[in-house]
């Protein structure tokens, strides 16, 4: 049966309504209707990725499920033959912990459409090239770093959808940076977000099992929180965590309500205790700690 979803509100019950109600609206396209018809279907996420390709222009799409106590789950990617498997594996196992979208999920960012740069802290643009670990910090990347195996110079448009159990979905749409396609993708995502949000909430309501693709492995959040705990003070650990997620010394000073000189002193002490001499080595040490 053809059906649509009332999208006038993003709160309350996610009711499916009949086709007659749809006839009174001229804002829902046939492609969007096809997305609605996927609710409850077998292979929902694979079908959804195909459906979104007809609605939103993109080069690659990854849909991740975030939970606070587990590593991210890769629900589906399109094209299905992943072009960046090494980068994807590194992200899923290690670098997600400092990824700005995952940190936004851990924080208070509401459901919505974002540019990945919306989550990036200022001054996180240093050129730091770490070797033998699963990250490259590069000035020309929107988030300030790139996981080896992940494509260079791509724009990432994010749809973040929070679910009723505290988990969240991250739809990562990749397009060529500064291209017409990228601008169109972003605008189109903002248009269809209310509908996509309701579809996902309804799918989770009727078939929560479709949001699981494999056994959940424990997450690394506790290792992020405890990094350096054997030698650093609580305040120094707090400074390290802020550095790792992209805060500059000035931003850390504002967060902790202290002077920049105090933060610089903390950094010198941290480097000395960890027996390192640069921010590059701090990232290397942290990622080796995760491994």
N, C-alpha and C positions, 0 to 999 in steps of 0.2 A: 504494500500500500504506500502511495506517495505521502510524504509527511514533511513538515518543517518544524522549526523551533521558534517560539516567540523570543525575540531578541531585544525587547524593549528594556529589559532589566537583567542585570548580571547577578542578582541575588534571588533567594527564594527557591522554589521548586523549579526543576528544569523540565517543564512539561512538553511532551510531544503533542502537537495539535494537528488537526486534519488539513487536507489540501484545500478545502474551501476557504480557510483562513488565509492561506497563501495567496489566493486569487485576489485578495484585497491589498496585497503588497506588490509593488513593482521594483523592489530593491534587491530581491534574491534571484540570482541567475540560475540557469539550468545546471551549471557546474557546481554551484553551491548547494543546490538541491541534491545533487549526486553525493555530496559529502554527508548530508543528513541521512540519506538512505543507507549509508555504511554502518550506522549505529547498530550494534549487536551482531554484525556480520562476522563470519569466520575469517581469520587473518585480518582483523580490523586495521592494525597499524600499517601493514603492507599496502592494503587497499587505500588507506588514508593518504599515504605518501604519494601514491599514483594520482589520487584525486586532487591533492594540493598542486601537483605539477600542472594540472589543467587550469587552476585558478590563479596561481602565483608563479611568476617566472623566476627560476633560480638555476644554478649550476649543480649544486649539491644540497641535500637536506639530511640532517641527522636529528633524530628524536631521542632524547635522553630522559630517563626517569631518575629523579633525585630523591634520596631518603637520607635522613640525618644519621642513621646508624649503619650505612652500607655504601659501597662504592657505587657510582652511577651505573645504570643499566642502559645499554644501547638497544632501544626497542626496534628501531629500523633505520636504514639509511637508503637514500635514493641518489644516484643509481645503486642498485642492490649489490653490484660488484664494487666493493669499497676501494676507492683510488688511493686512500691515505691510511692504509691499515696500521702501519707502524705508528703514525701520529695518533690514530684513534686508540690503539692499545696503550700507548704511553699516557694519554689523557685519562682513560678509564681506570688505570692502575695507580697512577702517581700524581700527575700534574693537575688533576681536577681540584685537589685540595687548595691550591692557590688561584684557581681559575676565577675570574671576576664574576661570572654568572653563578657559579656554585656558591661563592661567598655571598652573593646577593640573595640566593635561596636560603642560606643559613641565617641571613639577616631579615630585614623587614620589607624587602622589595615586593610590591604587590604584583598581581597578575597584570600583564600588559605587553606591549610591543616596544622593543628597545633596540637601539644600536649598541653593539657590544662596548663601544667607547663610553656609553652612559655609565658603565660600572667601573671605569678605570680611574684610579686616583691620579691627581695631577703630579707631574714630575716623575712619572714612572716610565721614562723614555730613554734610560741610559743604554748605551751600547755595551752589552756584556755578553760575550760569547763563551759559554761554558762547554767544556768537553767531557765526554764519557758520562754525561747525565742526560736526563730526558727533558731538557729545556734549552732554548736559546732566547736570550733577551735581546730584542732587536728594536732599534729606534723607529723603524718605518712600519712596525706592526701596531695596529690600533690598540691592543691591550698591553703593548710594551714587551711582549715575549711571544715566542713561537715554539711549539713542540716539534722536534724533528720528525719529518714525515708528514707534517701538516702543510697545506699549501701556503705559499707566500702571496702577499699583496691581494688578499681576498677580503671583501667586506662581509661581516657577519651580522645578520639581522636576527634578533632573538624574540621569540614569543615565549613568555614565561606564564605557565598556568598552574596555579596552586590547587591541590585536590583536598577533599574533605578529611583525609587521614593524615594530613601534615606533609605529605610528599608533594612533588611538583614535577611538571613536564617542562623540558627545555627543547623548543623547536629551533634549531640552528640552521638558518638559510644562508648559503654561501653564494655570493655573486662577485663578479669582477669589480674591484674597488673603483669608485668614481665613474662608473659607467651609467648609461641611461637605464639599463636593466636593473641596476642596484637601486636607483631612485624609485623606479616603478614598483619593484618588489616591496620596498619599505612602505610606500603609500598603500599598496594593495593589502598588505598585512594589517595595517591600521583599519582598513575598511572591513575586513572579514573577521577581525579579532572577536567581536561580541558573539558571532555565530560559532566560531571555532571553540571559544571558551565553553559555550553551552553544550556543544557536541561532546567535548571531552568530559565534562562533568556528568552528562547523561550516560556516556559509555562506562564511566567508572561506577556509576550507580547500579547499572544493570549487569555489568560483567567485569568486576574488579580483577578477575583472574587474567584478563587479556593484557594487563599491565605488568605481567611477570614473564620473562623470557628465559630465565635460568635461575639456578640456586643463588641466593644472595650471599656475597662475600662480605665479611666485616669491613667497615670503612676505616679510613685512616685519620679521621678527625681527632681522635685522642692522641695520635702521634704528632699531629700539627700542634695541638695544645701543649704537649709535653716536651717539644723539641728544646734541648738545652737545659732541661730541668736538673740535670746532675751537677751543673756548674754555674748556672745563671740564677740571679735573684728573680722573684716574681715580676718586678718592674722591668728588668732586662728582658725577660721572656715576652712580656707585653710589647715591648719595643720591637723585638725580633718579629713577632707575628704581624705587626703593622707594616714593617719593612717588606715582609714576604708577600703581603697582599697589595703592595704598591704605594704605600704612603711615603711621602718625602719627609725629611727631618722637620720642615716647617709644619706640615700637616700633622705629624705625630705630636709636635709641641702643642698644637691647638687641641688635639684629641685628649691629651693628658694634662692640659692646663699647666704647662711648665715652659721654661724658656728654651729657645733653640740650642743655646750653649749647653744646657742640661742634657738634651737629647744627643748632642755630639759627644758629650762625655760618656753617656751610656753606650754609644756605638763603639767608642774606643775600648771601653771595658769589655764589651761583648766580644769584639774581635780578639782581644787579648786572651780572654778566657777560652774561646773556641779555637785559639791558635790559628787564626786566619788573618788576612790583611786587606780584604776587599769584599764588596757586595757580591761579586761573581762567586767568590769562594763560599760565601754564606749560602747562596742558592745551591751550589754544588753539594755542600755539606748537608743541607736540609733534604735534598732529593735522595742522596745516598742513605740518609736516615730513614726515609720512607721505604726504600728498597730493602 
